[in-house]
Amino acid sequence: MAEFLIGVDVGTGSARAGLFDRHGQLLAHAKQDIVIFRGEHGHVEQSSAQVWQAVCKAVAEAVDLAKISPADVVGIGFDATCSLVVQGARGEGGAKGGVGDPDHPERDIIVWMDHRALEQAKRINSMGHPVLDYVGGKISPEMETPKLMWLREHLPDIYATAENFFDLTDFLTWKSTGALDRSSCTVTCKWTYLAKENRWDESYFRAIGLGDLADDGFARIGRRVVHPGTALGNGLSEEAATDMKLRPGIAVAAGLIDAHAGGLATVAAKGGAQDPTTCLAYVFGTSSCTMTTTLEPTFVPGVWGPYYSAMVPGMWLNEGGQSAAGAAIDHLVKHHPASGEVTQEALRANKSLPLWLADRALTLAGGASNAAHLADQLHVVPEFLGNRAPFADPDARAVVVGLGMDTSADSLVALYIAGICGLGYGLRQIIEAQAAKGVHIQTISVSGGAGLHPLVRQILADATGIPVEITACPEPVLLGSAMLGAVAANLYPDLQTAMPAMSAIALQCQPASGDLRDLHDRRYRAFLQLQTVARAIRMDGATKPERR
């Protein structure tokens, strides 16, 4: 009998499903959009019912496109954004008012990028609790305990009556199996679970005003925590199987956060060192994440972690990244006077605006590395949504220097290149912060749609001075989730075996040398200077009394 696997990825704007064979070959994939609700004060919400519906449709469509029998699917794995799902009122079977507008009770997800809990995060950080050592010294408003504090303070009835609080990945595995197990990835990275000690820190929850969660043994956020890839419950439930048009009982794996699934599929691919400790995974999408694996815990200020068994079981993980990456570039270029005109040109060419700009840059420069010259005196620190790492500073904002009065399409290309360079320098800064603490890497493996263009991956190699690898699978995040399903279905004994068996390196981009290397070194120094000056100006404005 043929044995196939499904990987499901729920990103910020869509649910995707991929159908793979046991060797990691992608046979078909499908996508369903997810609705995002943006409100006042930076609130960003979604509906878990709509997310689940999109997941089920994507799975059914992928299986149909692959033209295989659903009976031959043996395992399924999930990844998702680290968004907070508030599941139902106790005993009422549904949400009681949602997480924001009472007129929309279906909106029961606080999306990862929602910064409503900024004040709560600041209060937590002011306490200096030892658990913060494992999130780089500062908790982020993107994480779940500040958001739970916000719920308790602003929507106490919703908080008090909620039956469960899930990370989105764990919600999906619960919907699939009925199992309340949480993944060590989600709760360690976003909820402060101490995976190495197999426990929640009760004193932390009492200190931040969430002692009620400890009072019931942490039942609402997870009493049982398991490694990614662990088979859950009795497999796919009858109800979920009907929704997905699959057979009940197939293996369902404990999942991963989306970036971590991309890391799993790339850091030990066949054809490279096959050593996850030497390869940094850079997952480049709406936001970006850097995933660095170590044998022993390493504490890097401003970089999340060290997390135990959060990606590769038995190993430690440091997680950095940029709160806005692909989204930062989209936001940057929309401000240019030529944006509307070029967007129409891109649509006529059946391309997204960033893709059109990248292709145009290659034409103008005559090569990917040479495109850095197009930026000329333009410099961008693309921190539109704060600095995730290495400063853990959600109040940081973008800096753009060198704009003139040129409104042509080619000046928009130049701005785009400056923005991509800025993301590369932000990546270099994280790598250097980790190296200062003894964490050294040899290669960068890029996944995510924003990093697939040859221009972008070459600029990342040039900006960091480190070779960039691309794996053969065009959908590595989906592949990472399929690997989870493969282990849960016992096709492989563990993830360390599945990783090189199901993924391979397709190409490597070497960093530029000579004059181009010098150019990037100079631009990187300018990046650091601009970032420092911007922070100093902001701090100066925050401390000086208002003049009357």
Buried (B, 14 or more C-beta within 10 A) or exposed (E): EEEBBBBBBBBBBEBBBBBBBBEBEBBBBBBBEBEBBEBEEEBBBBBBBBBBBBBBBBBBBBBBBBEBEBEBBBBBBBBBBBBBBBBBBEEEEEBBBBBBBEEBBBBBBBBBBBBBBBBBBBBBBEEEBEBBBBBBBBBBBBBBBBBBBBBBEBBEEBBEBBBBBBBBBBBBBBBBBEBBBBBBBBBBBBBBBBBBEEEBBBEBBBBBBBEEBBEEEBEBBBEEBBBBBBBBBEBBBEEBBEBBBBBBEBBBBBBBBBBBBBBBBBBBBBBBBBEBBBBBBBBBBBBBBBBBBBEEBBEBBBBBBBBBBBBBBEBBBBBBBBBBBBBBBBBBBEEBBBBEBBBEBBEEEEBBBBBBBBBBBBEBBEEBBBBBBBBEEBBBBBBBBBBBBBBBBBBBBBBBBBBEEBEEBBBBBBBBBBBBBBBBBBBBBBBEBBEEBEBEBEBBBBBBBBBBBBBBBBBBBBBBBBBBBBBBBBBBBBBBBBBBBBBBBEBBEEBBBBBBBBBBBEEBBEBBEEEBBEBBEEBBEBBBEBBEEBBEEBEEEEEEEEEE
